[in-house]
Amino acid sequence: MACPRYDFHIHTKYLGCAKPEMEVPAILAECERVGVAALAFTDHLNRPDQIGLHAAILADIKAADCPLDVYFGVELNFMSCDGPLALDQAGRARHGFQFAIGGVHETYIESYDLGKMVAIQHRHHLAICANPLVDVLVHPYWFSPHEFEVKGFPVFNSMKAVPPSCVRELGQAAAQTRTAIEINADANFVKHMGGGRFADEYVGYLAALAEEGPMFSVSSDAHNLADLANVKESWDVVERLGLGADRIWKPAGEPVNKRR
């Protein structure tokens, strides 16, 4: 069965983390060319003082002559190890976010310890699932190449470092809380520092999670226009896993702007 042509993790220029070309009209045009049917803008909110910057994204979505169904979301990060997220339910509603995705964006260690690093990731993954604010756990076991380079850490190149018990626990937690697990094309496949063998192991990791019954979200995590086409990698992974359309997450409610 073909994977629904979604991309629910796209960044823009408005928060400064994506290229200047990543404006709403240009992204919509490229997504239409790639074959995306529904998408979401999900820029970072790492600190509460950034929240006002998201208003321009929502305004441009509403103003677009829209070829696709478009949703407005936000990507959340822990503000410290085991700390809070930079948004609460009241803020989510007040600023018009239809959903939130979130996950871990750093190791939280200064001296390399693989076991400790994996344990911190797992703990934070479970915290995301337990938080009713968050709908999607993003890119589990993605690590920033820049952080690894600066700290001199060896490349994280094998999912065998993740104990099977952690995989089962996360899959069960996600299924119980109805938190979708993201299949992230760029972070965990196309641009991952582990290479081709890691990609195959990661598919195996996703297959083990799938046995526990969670939903999955598909995305490019694009930060420039050329990377929007990488979402096809996540669609292919869904088909390799044999997941039906009923296992692929979509935001609740109507899109902010509908396909014309």
Contacts in CASP RR format, 6 or more apart in sequence:
PFRMAT RR
TARGET T0000
AUTHOR 0000-0000-0000
METHOD contacts of the structure
MODEL  1
MACPRYDFHIHTKYLGCAKPEMEVPAILAECERVGVAALAFTDHLNRPDQ
IGLHAAILADIKAADCPLDVYFGVELNFMSCDGPLALDQAGRARHGFQFA
IGGVHETYIESYDLGKMVAIQHRHHLAICANPLVDVLVHPYWFSPHEFEV
KGFPVFNSMKAVPPSCVRELGQAAAQTRTAIEINADANFVKHMGGGRFAD
EYVGYLAALAEEGPMFSVSSDAHNLADLANVKESWDVVERLGLGADRIWK
PAGEPVNKRR
1 239 0 8 1.000
1 242 0 8 1.000
1 243 0 8 1.000
1 244 0 8 1.000
1 245 0 8 1.000
2 235 0 8 1.000
2 239 0 8 1.000
3 218 0 8 1.000
3 234 0 8 1.000
3 235 0 8 1.000
3 236 0 8 1.000
3 238 0 8 1.000
3 239 0 8 1.000
3 243 0 8 1.000
3 244 0 8 1.000
3 245 0 8 1.000
3 248 0 8 1.000
4 37 0 8 1.000
4 38 0 8 1.000
4 218 0 8 1.000
4 245 0 8 1.000
4 248 0 8 1.000
4 250 0 8 1.000
5 35 0 8 1.000
5 36 0 8 1.000
5 37 0 8 1.000
5 38 0 8 1.000
5 235 0 8 1.000
6 36 0 8 1.000
6 37 0 8 1.000
6 38 0 8 1.000
6 39 0 8 1.000
6 217 0 8 1.000
6 218 0 8 1.000
6 219 0 8 1.000
6 248 0 8 1.000
6 250 0 8 1.000
7 31 0 8 1.000
7 36 0 8 1.000
7 38 0 8 1.000
7 39 0 8 1.000
7 40 0 8 1.000
7 218 0 8 1.000
7 219 0 8 1.000
7 220 0 8 1.000
7 222 0 8 1.000
7 228 0 8 1.000
7 231 0 8 1.000
8 38 0 8 1.000
8 39 0 8 1.000
8 40 0 8 1.000
8 42 0 8 1.000
8 71 0 8 1.000
8 101 0 8 1.000
8 136 0 8 1.000
8 217 0 8 1.000
8 218 0 8 1.000
8 219 0 8 1.000
8 249 0 8 1.000
8 250 0 8 1.000
8 251 0 8 1.000
9 40 0 8 1.000
9 42 0 8 1.000
9 75 0 8 1.000
9 101 0 8 1.000
9 136 0 8 1.000
9 138 0 8 1.000
9 182 0 8 1.000
9 184 0 8 1.000
9 217 0 8 1.000
9 219 0 8 1.000
9 220 0 8 1.000
9 221 0 8 1.000
10 27 0 8 1.000
10 31 0 8 1.000
10 39 0 8 1.000
10 40 0 8 1.000
10 41 0 8 1.000
10 42 0 8 1.000
10 219 0 8 1.000
10 220 0 8 1.000
10 221 0 8 1.000
10 222 0 8 1.000
10 228 0 8 1.000
11 17 0 8 1.000
11 18 0 8 1.000
11 22 0 8 1.000
11 41 0 8 1.000
11 42 0 8 1.000
11 43 0 8 1.000
11 44 0 8 1.000
11 75 0 8 1.000
11 221 0 8 1.000
11 222 0 8 1.000
11 223 0 8 1.000
12 18 0 8 1.000
12 22 0 8 1.000
12 23 0 8 1.000
12 24 0 8 1.000
12 27 0 8 1.000
12 41 0 8 1.000
12 43 0 8 1.000
12 57 0 8 1.000
13 19 0 8 1.000
13 20 0 8 1.000
13 21 0 8 1.000
13 22 0 8 1.000
13 23 0 8 1.000
14 43 0 8 1.000
14 53 0 8 1.000
14 54 0 8 1.000
14 56 0 8 1.000
14 57 0 8 1.000
15 43 0 8 1.000
15 44 0 8 1.000
15 50 0 8 1.000
15 53 0 8 1.000
15 54 0 8 1.000
17 43 0 8 1.000
17 44 0 8 1.000
17 223 0 8 1.000
18 43 0 8 1.000
18 222 0 8 1.000
18 223 0 8 1.000
18 224 0 8 1.000
19 223 0 8 1.000
19 224 0 8 1.000
19 225 0 8 1.000
21 224 0 8 1.000
21 225 0 8 1.000
22 222 0 8 1.000
22 223 0 8 1.000
22 224 0 8 1.000
22 225 0 8 1.000
23 60 0 8 1.000
24 41 0 8 1.000
24 57 0 8 1.000
24 60 0 8 1.000
24 61 0 8 1.000
24 64 0 8 1.000
25 60 0 8 1.000
25 64 0 8 1.000
26 225 0 8 1.000
27 39 0 8 1.000
27 41 0 8 1.000
27 222 0 8 1.000
27 225 0 8 1.000
27 228 0 8 1.000
28 39 0 8 1.000
28 64 0 8 1.000
28 66 0 8 1.000
28 67 0 8 1.000
28 68 0 8 1.000
28 70 0 8 1.000
29 67 0 8 1.000
30 225 0 8 1.000
30 228 0 8 1.000
30 229 0 8 1.000
31 39 0 8 1.000
31 68 0 8 1.000
31 228 0 8 1.000
32 67 0 8 1.000
32 68 0 8 1.000
34 228 0 8 1.000
34 229 0 8 1.000
34 231 0 8 1.000
34 232 0 8 1.000
36 68 0 8 1.000
36 228 0 8 1.000
36 231 0 8 1.000
37 68 0 8 1.000
37 69 0 8 1.000
37 259 0 8 1.000
38 68 0 8 1.000
38 69 0 8 1.000
38 70 0 8 1.000
38 71 0 8 1.000
38 250 0 8 1.000
38 255 0 8 1.000
39 68 0 8 1.000
39 69 0 8 1.000
39 70 0 8 1.000
39 71 0 8 1.000
40 70 0 8 1.000
40 71 0 8 1.000
40 72 0 8 1.000
40 73 0 8 1.000
40 98 0 8 1.000
40 99 0 8 1.000
40 251 0 8 1.000
41 57 0 8 1.000
41 61 0 8 1.000
41 70 0 8 1.000
41 71 0 8 1.000
41 72 0 8 1.000
41 73 0 8 1.000
42 73 0 8 1.000
42 74 0 8 1.000
42 75 0 8 1.000
42 101 0 8 1.000
43 53 0 8 1.000
43 54 0 8 1.000
43 57 0 8 1.000
43 74 0 8 1.000
43 75 0 8 1.000
44 50 0 8 1.000
44 74 0 8 1.000
44 75 0 8 1.000
44 77 0 8 1.000
45 51 0 8 1.000
45 54 0 8 1.000
45 74 0 8 1.000
45 75 0 8 1.000
45 76 0 8 1.000
45 77 0 8 1.000
45 86 0 8 1.000
45 87 0 8 1.000
46 77 0 8 1.000
46 79 0 8 1.000
46 86 0 8 1.000
46 105 0 8 1.000
47 79 0 8 1.000
47 86 0 8 1.000
48 86 0 8 1.000
48 87 0 8 1.000
50 86 0 8 1.000
51 86 0 8 1.000
51 87 0 8 1.000
51 91 0 8 1.000
51 95 0 8 1.000
52 95 0 8 1.000
54 74 0 8 1.000
54 95 0 8 1.000
54 97 0 8 1.000
55 95 0 8 1.000
57 72 0 8 1.000
58 72 0 8 1.000
58 95 0 8 1.000
58 96 0 8 1.000
58 256 0 8 1.000
61 70 0 8 1.000
61 72 0 8 1.000
61 256 0 8 1.000
61 257 0 8 1.000
62 256 0 8 1.000
62 257 0 8 1.000
64 70 0 8 1.000
64 257 0 8 1.000
65 260 0 8 1.000
66 257 0 8 1.000
66 258 0 8 1.000
66 259 0 8 1.000
66 260 0 8 1.000
67 259 0 8 1.000
67 260 0 8 1.000
68 259 0 8 1.000
69 255 0 8 1.000
69 257 0 8 1.000
69 258 0 8 1.000
69 259 0 8 1.000
70 255 0 8 1.000
70 256 0 8 1.000
70 257 0 8 1.000
70 258 0 8 1.000
71 98 0 8 1.000
71 99 0 8 1.000
71 251 0 8 1.000
71 255 0 8 1.000
71 256 0 8 1.000
72 96 0 8 1.000
72 97 0 8 1.000
72 98 0 8 1.000
72 256 0 8 1.000
73 97 0 8 1.000
73 98 0 8 1.000
73 99 0 8 1.000
73 100 0 8 1.000
73 101 0 8 1.000
73 251 0 8 1.000
74 87 0 8 1.000
74 92 0 8 1.000
74 97 0 8 1.000
74 99 0 8 1.000
74 100 0 8 1.000
74 101 0 8 1.000
75 100 0 8 1.000
75 101 0 8 1.000
75 102 0 8 1.000
75 138 0 8 1.000
76 85 0 8 1.000
76 86 0 8 1.000
76 87 0 8 1.000
76 100 0 8 1.000
76 101 0 8 1.000
76 102 0 8 1.000
76 103 0 8 1.000
76 133 0 8 1.000
76 134 0 8 1.000
77 85 0 8 1.000
77 86 0 8 1.000
77 102 0 8 1.000
77 103 0 8 1.000
77 104 0 8 1.000
77 105 0 8 1.000
78 84 0 8 1.000
78 85 0 8 1.000
78 103 0 8 1.000
78 104 0 8 1.000
78 105 0 8 1.000
78 124 0 8 1.000
78 127 0 8 1.000
79 85 0 8 1.000
79 86 0 8 1.000
81 108 0 8 1.000
81 120 0 8 1.000
82 123 0 8 1.000
82 124 0 8 1.000
82 127 0 8 1.000
85 102 0 8 1.000
85 131 0 8 1.000
85 133 0 8 1.000
85 134 0 8 1.000
87 97 0 8 1.000
87 100 0 8 1.000
87 133 0 8 1.000
88 133 0 8 1.000
89 132 0 8 1.000
89 133 0 8 1.000
91 97 0 8 1.000
92 100 0 8 1.000
92 133 0 8 1.000
98 251 0 8 1.000
98 252 0 8 1.000
98 253 0 8 1.000
98 256 0 8 1.000
99 135 0 8 1.000
99 136 0 8 1.000
99 251 0 8 1.000
99 252 0 8 1.000
100 133 0 8 1.000
100 134 0 8 1.000
100 135 0 8 1.000
100 136 0 8 1.000
101 134 0 8 1.000
101 135 0 8 1.000
101 136 0 8 1.000
101 137 0 8 1.000
101 138 0 8 1.000
101 182 0 8 1.000
101 217 0 8 1.000
102 128 0 8 1.000
102 134 0 8 1.000
102 136 0 8 1.000
102 137 0 8 1.000
102 138 0 8 1.000
103 124 0 8 1.000
103 125 0 8 1.000
103 128 0 8 1.000
103 134 0 8 1.000
103 137 0 8 1.000
103 138 0 8 1.000
103 139 0 8 1.000
103 140 0 8 1.000
104 120 0 8 1.000
104 121 0 8 1.000
104 124 0 8 1.000
104 125 0 8 1.000
104 140 0 8 1.000
104 142 0 8 1.000
105 144 0 8 1.000
106 144 0 8 1.000
106 147 0 8 1.000
107 117 0 8 1.000
107 120 0 8 1.000
107 143 0 8 1.000
107 147 0 8 1.000
107 151 0 8 1.000
107 153 0 8 1.000
108 120 0 8 1.000
109 116 0 8 1.000
109 117 0 8 1.000
109 120 0 8 1.000
110 151 0 8 1.000
112 151 0 8 1.000
112 152 0 8 1.000
112 153 0 8 1.000
112 154 0 8 1.000
114 156 0 8 1.000
114 161 0 8 1.000
115 161 0 8 1.000
117 143 0 8 1.000
117 156 0 8 1.000
118 141 0 8 1.000
118 161 0 8 1.000
118 162 0 8 1.000
118 163 0 8 1.000
118 166 0 8 1.000
121 140 0 8 1.000
121 141 0 8 1.000
122 162 0 8 1.000
122 166 0 8 1.000
122 169 0 8 1.000
122 170 0 8 1.000
125 137 0 8 1.000
125 140 0 8 1.000
125 170 0 8 1.000
125 173 0 8 1.000
126 169 0 8 1.000
126 170 0 8 1.000
126 173 0 8 1.000
128 134 0 8 1.000
128 137 0 8 1.000
128 179 0 8 1.000
129 137 0 8 1.000
129 170 0 8 1.000
129 173 0 8 1.000
129 174 0 8 1.000
129 176 0 8 1.000
129 177 0 8 1.000
129 179 0 8 1.000
130 173 0 8 1.000
130 177 0 8 1.000
132 177 0 8 1.000
134 179 0 8 1.000
135 179 0 8 1.000
135 180 0 8 1.000
135 249 0 8 1.000
135 251 0 8 1.000
136 179 0 8 1.000
136 180 0 8 1.000
136 181 0 8 1.000
136 182 0 8 1.000
136 217 0 8 1.000
136 249 0 8 1.000
137 174 0 8 1.000
137 179 0 8 1.000
137 180 0 8 1.000
137 181 0 8 1.000
137 182 0 8 1.000
138 182 0 8 1.000
138 184 0 8 1.000
138 187 0 8 1.000
138 219 0 8 1.000
138 221 0 8 1.000
139 182 0 8 1.000
139 184 0 8 1.000
139 187 0 8 1.000
139 188 0 8 1.000
139 221 0 8 1.000
140 170 0 8 1.000
140 181 0 8 1.000
140 182 0 8 1.000
140 188 0 8 1.000
141 156 0 8 1.000
141 159 0 8 1.000
141 162 0 8 1.000
141 188 0 8 1.000
141 202 0 8 1.000
141 205 0 8 1.000
142 184 0 8 1.000
142 187 0 8 1.000
142 188 0 8 1.000
142 192 0 8 1.000
143 156 0 8 1.000
143 193 0 8 1.000
145 193 0 8 1.000
147 153 0 8 1.000
148 154 0 8 1.000
148 155 0 8 1.000
148 156 0 8 1.000
148 193 0 8 1.000
155 193 0 8 1.000
155 194 0 8 1.000
156 193 0 8 1.000
156 194 0 8 1.000
157 193 0 8 1.000
157 194 0 8 1.000
157 195 0 8 1.000
157 197 0 8 1.000
157 198 0 8 1.000
158 197 0 8 1.000
158 198 0 8 1.000
158 201 0 8 1.000
159 198 0 8 1.000
159 201 0 8 1.000
159 202 0 8 1.000
159 204 0 8 1.000
159 205 0 8 1.000
160 201 0 8 1.000
162 205 0 8 1.000
164 208 0 8 1.000
167 205 0 8 1.000
167 208 0 8 1.000
167 209 0 8 1.000
168 208 0 8 1.000
168 212 0 8 1.000
170 181 0 8 1.000
170 209 0 8 1.000
170 212 0 8 1.000
171 181 0 8 1.000
171 209 0 8 1.000
171 212 0 8 1.000
171 213 0 8 1.000
171 214 0 8 1.000
172 212 0 8 1.000
173 179 0 8 1.000
174 180 0 8 1.000
174 181 0 8 1.000
174 209 0 8 1.000
174 212 0 8 1.000
174 213 0 8 1.000
174 214 0 8 1.000
174 215 0 8 1.000
175 212 0 8 1.000
175 213 0 8 1.000
175 214 0 8 1.000
175 215 0 8 1.000
178 215 0 8 1.000
179 214 0 8 1.000
179 215 0 8 1.000
180 214 0 8 1.000
180 215 0 8 1.000
180 216 0 8 1.000
180 217 0 8 1.000
180 249 0 8 1.000
181 206 0 8 1.000
181 209 0 8 1.000
181 214 0 8 1.000
181 215 0 8 1.000
181 216 0 8 1.000
181 217 0 8 1.000
182 216 0 8 1.000
182 217 0 8 1.000
182 218 0 8 1.000
182 219 0 8 1.000
183 206 0 8 1.000
183 216 0 8 1.000
183 217 0 8 1.000
183 218 0 8 1.000
183 219 0 8 1.000
183 234 0 8 1.000
183 237 0 8 1.000
183 238 0 8 1.000
184 219 0 8 1.000
184 221 0 8 1.000
184 234 0 8 1.000
185 218 0 8 1.000
185 219 0 8 1.000
185 220 0 8 1.000
185 221 0 8 1.000
185 230 0 8 1.000
185 231 0 8 1.000
185 232 0 8 1.000
185 233 0 8 1.000
185 234 0 8 1.000
186 220 0 8 1.000
186 221 0 8 1.000
186 222 0 8 1.000
186 223 0 8 1.000
186 227 0 8 1.000
186 230 0 8 1.000
187 221 0 8 1.000
188 199 0 8 1.000
188 202 0 8 1.000
189 199 0 8 1.000
189 202 0 8 1.000
189 230 0 8 1.000
189 233 0 8 1.000
189 234 0 8 1.000
189 237 0 8 1.000
190 227 0 8 1.000
190 230 0 8 1.000
190 233 0 8 1.000
192 198 0 8 1.000
192 199 0 8 1.000
192 202 0 8 1.000
203 237 0 8 1.000
203 240 0 8 1.000
203 241 0 8 1.000
206 216 0 8 1.000
206 237 0 8 1.000
206 241 0 8 1.000
207 241 0 8 1.000
210 216 0 8 1.000
210 241 0 8 1.000
210 243 0 8 1.000
210 247 0 8 1.000
213 247 0 8 1.000
215 247 0 8 1.000
215 248 0 8 1.000
215 249 0 8 1.000
216 238 0 8 1.000
216 243 0 8 1.000
216 247 0 8 1.000
216 248 0 8 1.000
216 249 0 8 1.000
217 248 0 8 1.000
217 249 0 8 1.000
218 231 0 8 1.000
218 234 0 8 1.000
218 235 0 8 1.000
218 238 0 8 1.000
218 248 0 8 1.000
219 231 0 8 1.000
219 234 0 8 1.000
220 227 0 8 1.000
220 228 0 8 1.000
220 229 0 8 1.000
220 230 0 8 1.000
220 231 0 8 1.000
220 234 0 8 1.000
221 227 0 8 1.000
222 228 0 8 1.000
222 230 0 8 1.000
222 231 0 8 1.000
238 244 0 8 1.000
238 248 0 8 1.000
END
